[in-house]
Amino acid sequence: MRQIIKIKIVLAALIVLFTYTQCTNPYSAQPSKLKFSSGEDAGALSTSTSVAAFENSVYKVTRSRCIGCHSSQNPVHASDDVQEAHDIVVDQFKVNFSNIPSSRLVAKMRDEAHNCWSDCAENAQEMEEAIEQWAEIVNNIVEEEEEEENTDDGSGDGSTGSDGTDETIISGLSSQEAFEQSVYPITKQRCTTCHITRFPRHANANPVVAHNDIVSAQSVDLDDPMNSRLVQRLGNESHQCWSNCADNANEMKEAIERWKSLMVDRVIANVGENSTALSGTVSTVISTNPVPGNAEAGYMEFELSNVLGVNESVTLRVKISEFDEFSYQVWDPEIISSNYSIRVKNMKTYINGYYNPQHSVYTIVDTTTTPSMRSISSYYLLALKDQGINTDQFSFSFEILSIVEQ
């Protein structure tokens, strides 16, 4: 009889343990981290001021209401160490200053009735007000810093490069805006069966809710999109694929890559005296001006006579091919001229008028071409696609492009 009682006790303990482990977010077993700051999360001010504001707002609630579990259990937002509690809230995206009601600390009580101490709606409101108090202090200081920056001499939207090329800096999109133009169209179309209301609500009709839940769940890794949970769930776990799982995972990976790229500041060239015009699209170049013996490659050709101020044709010719689904291969840049020697220095590559610093291979060029020695560089350049092979157009600018007097 005692043996039977012991077995029952063990089984009961196992059931409790299993229930406890299954209550956690299934995405959090090995979560990838969203490795960027969207600019309006709590970490926008990782200073003693933010910690002090946290201590006098959210921390009062967590120390009073959450200490039973979260003084030692992750996330330790009720830790005895206020700095540790502050940092875990920031690092795990538990609050969102740009949309405070969507903050995880609020939603857990409002939507999931998680360990409410009285009425869940009232408790969620109390937490929301505490976050608002924290955010107000942080945002006021950020605004003061921005005002100081805006009054600095030399500020402005445009800039001129050190090489004299006239360029304009185009700020990247916010994380929210980039998400809406990349991952959200997929989740809104493909994940609505479950994830409109079930966390993470990345298919919610409100794109702000969808974005913030993906951030909170750490479902994407912008530094390594393939490692993103959204990709792994499709590729490795065949989770709710809509066609071929490998293809679906790749589609999601490309969307996450686009999310990241849309947030990057870009440089647009204002076409000047040392710049070529945009060529035809890459696909047009390859189909209409193919490289002999290589049907997958084409010549991009640019007339330079107007730039050089001569009547005789002088042509910049560059080979290009589609390297893979993400990038182009560019190589063998040369200047074709029957009579002129031409100095070429600091050749920048632009796609759709934008310069990406990763495409800097030819910026080290400083050479002189001749009618018999036409090569500008022997290096290959891998250039990331922007809008795709049927849309992308290339152009080039030079710090120096001039005829060398004989």
Secondary structure, 3 states (H helix, E strand, C coil): CHHHHHHHHHHHHHHHHHHHHHCCCHHHCCCCCCCCCCCCEHHHHCCHHHHHHHHCCHHHHHHHHCHHHHCCCCCCCCCCCHHHHHHHHHHCCCCECCCHHHCHHHHHHHHHCCCCCCCHHHHHHHHHHHHHHHHHHHHHHHHHHHHHHHCCCCCCCEEECCCCCEEEEECCCCHHHHHHCCCHHHHHHHCCCCCCCCCCCCCCCCHHHHHHHHHHCCCCCCCCHHHCHHHHHHHCCCCCCCCCHHHHHHHHHHHHHHHHHHCCCEEEECCCCCECCCCCEHHHHHHHCEECCEEEEEEEEEECHHHHCCCCCCEEEEEEEECCCCEEEEEEEEEECCCCCEEEEEEEEEECCEECHHHCHHHHCEEEECCCCCECCCCCEEEECCCCCCCCEEEEEEEEEEECCC
